[in-house]
Amino acid sequence: MQPLVTAEDLAVELSEAGPAGLVVLDVRWRLGGSPARADYLAGHLPGAAFAALDVDLAGPPGAGGRHPLPEPARLQDGLRRMGIRAGDRVVTYDGADMAAAARAWWVLRWAGLTDVRVLDGGYRAWRAAGLPVTDEVPAPAPGDVVVRAGSLPVLDAAGAGRLTSDGILLDARAAPRYRGETEPIDPVAGHIPGAVNAPAAANLADDGRFRSPAELRARFAAVGADGSRPVGAYCGSGIVAAQQVLALAVAGVPAALYPGSWSEWITDPARPVATGDEA
């Protein structure tokens, strides 16, 4: 199933579906910034519920990284609180780089939901299309969705390390972080030895929408991720890498996510660290 939906098509679906069968989640988020719920309260898509990435879509930071996978029962409680029922279609959106929306898409698909899409271009695209927003906060009836964790492939640290030999592991961070020239968040700079740098920011066009499937296929083929070998992706804490996995899905290349990513990798000083341009 195509994982993206345009603002115009989503508006049609909302007008046809009304409140039944289609749930929209606002996943706007700021890394280390002010709470994004303020943006939601100021204006959001009609009927959209707010999903807090750090609370609803990740577990507490620790040995598993800064944004480890949420505990399934806790995730299920959150999704039910958002009104998600078995068989519902879900659309996620954020306000910037598609990373938070992609993280929501990935977590819900990992949890066993089958019809999950991302609003291409997010809130920015919705507003650019002249579509309505509201500050009314919905009060959905509790959902009954059942989380079935493990429905998407996941890499742990050992699996990520093996993939550098058995397939291709993409580092979705900006090139200076990959090379170890700067590290604004984590205490150790560098990358997993053997990983190939493919910054996720390049998956988007200037308008904030994803590049075409053909453009993305060419981009990933150029770094060896053409689908002929297993592909995985990581970043700092598994958020931006989810956008990379989504872009790969748009390109028709299946990929596994390393949720712990760099922030987990470096918790074990025995794991090697590489710097510079060499994979």
C-alpha positions in Angstrom: 0.0 0.0 0.0 1.3 3.5 -0.9 2.4 5.0 2.5 1.8 8.6 1.5 -1.3 10.7 1.0 -1.6 14.2 -0.4 -3.4 17.0 1.5 -6.0 17.2 -1.2 -6.8 13.5 -1.1 -6.9 13.4 2.6 -9.4 16.3 2.6 -11.6 14.3 0.3 -11.3 11.2 2.6 -12.2 13.2 5.7 -15.2 14.7 4.0 -16.4 11.3 2.9 -15.5 9.3 6.1 -16.6 11.8 8.7 -15.6 10.6 12.2 -15.8 6.9 11.3 -13.0 4.7 10.2 -10.3 7.3 9.7 -8.1 8.6 12.5 -5.7 11.5 12.0 -2.7 11.9 14.4 -0.8 15.2 14.9 2.7 14.2 15.8 4.4 17.6 15.6 7.6 17.4 17.8 10.7 19.4 18.6 13.9 17.7 19.7 14.8 19.3 23.0 12.5 22.3 22.3 9.3 23.6 23.8 6.4 21.2 24.0 4.9 20.7 20.5 1.4 20.3 22.0 1.2 24.1 22.0 1.4 24.0 18.2 -1.5 21.5 18.2 -3.6 23.6 20.5 -3.0 26.7 18.3 -4.3 24.9 15.2 -4.5 21.4 13.7 -6.4 19.3 11.1 -10.1 19.0 12.0 -10.6 15.9 14.2 -6.9 15.2 14.7 -5.8 13.8 18.0 -2.4 14.7 19.4 0.3 12.0 19.8 3.3 13.0 22.0 6.3 11.3 20.4 8.4 11.1 23.5 5.5 9.7 25.6 3.2 7.8 23.2 5.7 6.5 20.6 8.8 5.8 22.6 9.9 4.3 25.9 11.9 6.1 28.5 15.5 6.9 27.5 18.2 4.6 28.9 20.3 1.7 27.8 18.0 1.3 24.8 18.8 4.7 23.5 17.1 8.1 23.7 13.9 6.9 22.0 13.6 3.1 22.5 10.5 1.3 21.4 7.5 1.8 23.6 6.3 -1.1 25.8 3.4 -2.7 23.8 0.8 -2.5 26.5 1.5 1.1 27.1 1.4 1.8 23.4 -1.9 0.1 23.1 -3.4 2.1 26.0 -2.3 5.3 24.2 -3.7 4.3 20.8 -7.0 3.4 22.4 -7.0 6.8 24.2 -6.6 8.4 20.8 -9.7 6.6 19.6 -8.1 4.0 17.3 -10.3 1.0 16.7 -9.5 -2.3 15.0 -9.5 -1.9 11.2 -9.3 1.9 11.3 -7.3 3.8 8.7 -4.7 6.1 10.3 -2.9 9.1 8.8 0.0 10.8 10.7 1.5 14.2 10.1 4.0 16.6 11.6 5.1 20.1 10.8 8.7 19.9 9.5 10.9 17.2 8.2 8.5 14.2 8.1 10.6 12.4 10.8 8.1 12.4 13.6 5.2 11.5 11.3 7.3 8.7 9.9 8.2 7.5 13.4 4.4 7.3 14.2 3.8 5.5 10.9 6.6 3.0 11.6 5.6 2.4 15.3 1.9 1.8 14.3 2.9 -0.6 11.5 5.3 -2.4 13.9 2.4 -2.6 16.3 0.3 -4.5 13.7 -1.8 -1.8 12.2 -2.0 -2.3 8.4 -3.6 0.8 7.0 -1.2 3.7 8.1 -0.1 6.6 5.9 1.8 9.8 6.2 0.5 13.2 5.1 3.1 14.1 2.4 4.4 17.6 3.3 2.7 17.5 6.7 0.9 20.5 8.2 2.8 22.9 5.9 1.3 21.2 2.8 -2.2 21.2 4.4 -2.0 24.9 5.0 -0.5 25.6 1.6 -3.5 23.9 0.0 -5.8 26.3 1.8 -7.5 23.6 3.8 -9.2 24.3 7.1 -7.6 24.0 10.5 -9.2 24.2 14.0 -8.3 24.7 17.6 -11.1 22.4 18.8 -9.7 19.4 20.7 -11.7 16.2 19.9 -12.9 13.8 22.6 -12.9 10.5 20.8 -14.6 7.4 22.2 -12.0 4.9 23.5 -10.7 2.6 20.8 -10.3 -1.1 20.9 -7.1 -1.6 18.8 -4.9 -4.6 19.8 -1.2 -4.1 19.5 0.7 -7.0 17.9 4.3 -5.9 18.4 7.0 -7.1 16.0 5.0 -6.7 12.7 7.9 -4.9 11.1 11.6 -5.9 11.0 13.8 -4.5 13.7 17.5 -4.4 14.2 19.3 -4.6 17.5 22.9 -3.5 17.9 24.3 -6.9 16.9 22.0 -7.1 13.9 23.1 -3.6 12.8 26.7 -4.5 13.1 26.2 -7.7 11.0 24.2 -5.8 8.4 27.3 -3.8 7.5 28.8 -7.1 6.1 25.6 -9.0 5.0 23.8 -6.0 3.5 23.8 -2.2 3.7 23.3 -0.1 6.8 22.3 3.5 6.1 23.2 6.3 8.5 20.5 8.9 8.1 22.2 11.7 10.0 23.8 14.8 8.4 27.3 14.2 7.0 29.2 16.2 9.8 27.7 14.0 12.5 28.4 10.8 10.5 32.0 11.9 10.1 32.3 12.7 13.8 33.1 16.3 13.1 30.3 17.4 15.4 27.9 15.7 17.8 25.4 18.1 19.4 23.4 15.5 21.3 25.1 12.2 22.1 28.3 12.0 24.2 30.4 10.2 21.5 30.8 11.3 17.9 31.2 9.1 14.8 29.3 6.3 13.1 28.9 2.5 13.1 31.9 1.1 11.2 30.7 -0.1 7.7 27.6 2.1 7.7 27.0 4.3 4.6 25.9 7.9 5.0 22.7 8.9 3.3 21.3 12.0 5.0 17.5 11.7 5.3 17.0 15.4 4.6 17.8 14.7 0.9 14.7 12.5 0.7 12.6 15.7 0.6 12.1 18.3 -2.1 12.2 22.0 -1.4 8.5 22.1 -0.6 8.9 19.5 2.2 7.3 16.7 0.3 9.0 13.4 -0.5 10.8 13.2 -3.8 9.2 11.0 -6.4 9.6 7.2 -6.2 11.9 7.2 -9.2 14.1 9.9 -7.7 14.3 8.0 -4.4 15.1 4.7 -6.1 18.0 6.4 -7.9 19.2 8.1 -4.7 19.3 4.8 -2.8 20.7 2.8 -5.6 23.6 5.2 -5.8 24.6 4.2 -2.2 24.0 0.5 -2.8 20.4 0.2 -1.4 18.7 -1.1 -4.5 16.9 -3.9 -2.9 19.3 -6.6 -4.0 20.7 -6.9 -0.4 19.1 -6.5 3.0 18.8 -2.8 4.0 18.7 -1.2 7.4 18.7 2.4 8.7 19.7 4.2 11.9 20.2 7.8 13.0 20.8 9.3 16.4 17.8 7.8 18.2 15.5 6.1 15.7 13.4 9.1 14.7 15.0 10.5 11.5 15.9 6.9 10.5 12.1 6.1 10.4 11.8 8.8 7.8 14.6 7.0 5.9 12.7 3.7 6.1 9.5 5.5 4.9 11.4 7.0 1.9 12.8 3.5 1.1 9.2 2.2 1.2 8.1 4.9 -1.2 11.0 3.7 -3.5 9.9 0.1 -3.2 12.9 -1.0 -1.1 12.1 -2.8 2.2 14.2 -1.9 5.1 14.6 -2.6 8.8 14.9 0.1 11.5 17.5 0.1 14.2 15.3 1.9 16.9 18.1 2.3 19.4 20.4 3.8 16.8 23.6 5.7 17.6 22.4 6.6 21.1 22.2 2.9 22.0 25.2 1.8 20.1 27.5 4.0 22.2 26.2 2.7 25.5 28.6 -0.2 25.2 32.2 1.0 25.1 33.2 -2.3 23.5 31.3 -1.4 20.3 33.6 0.1 17.7 33.3 3.7 16.5 34.4 5.0 13.1 35.0 8.6 12.0 35.7 10.4 8.7 34.2 9.6 5.4 35.2 5.9 5.3 32.3 3.5 5.7 
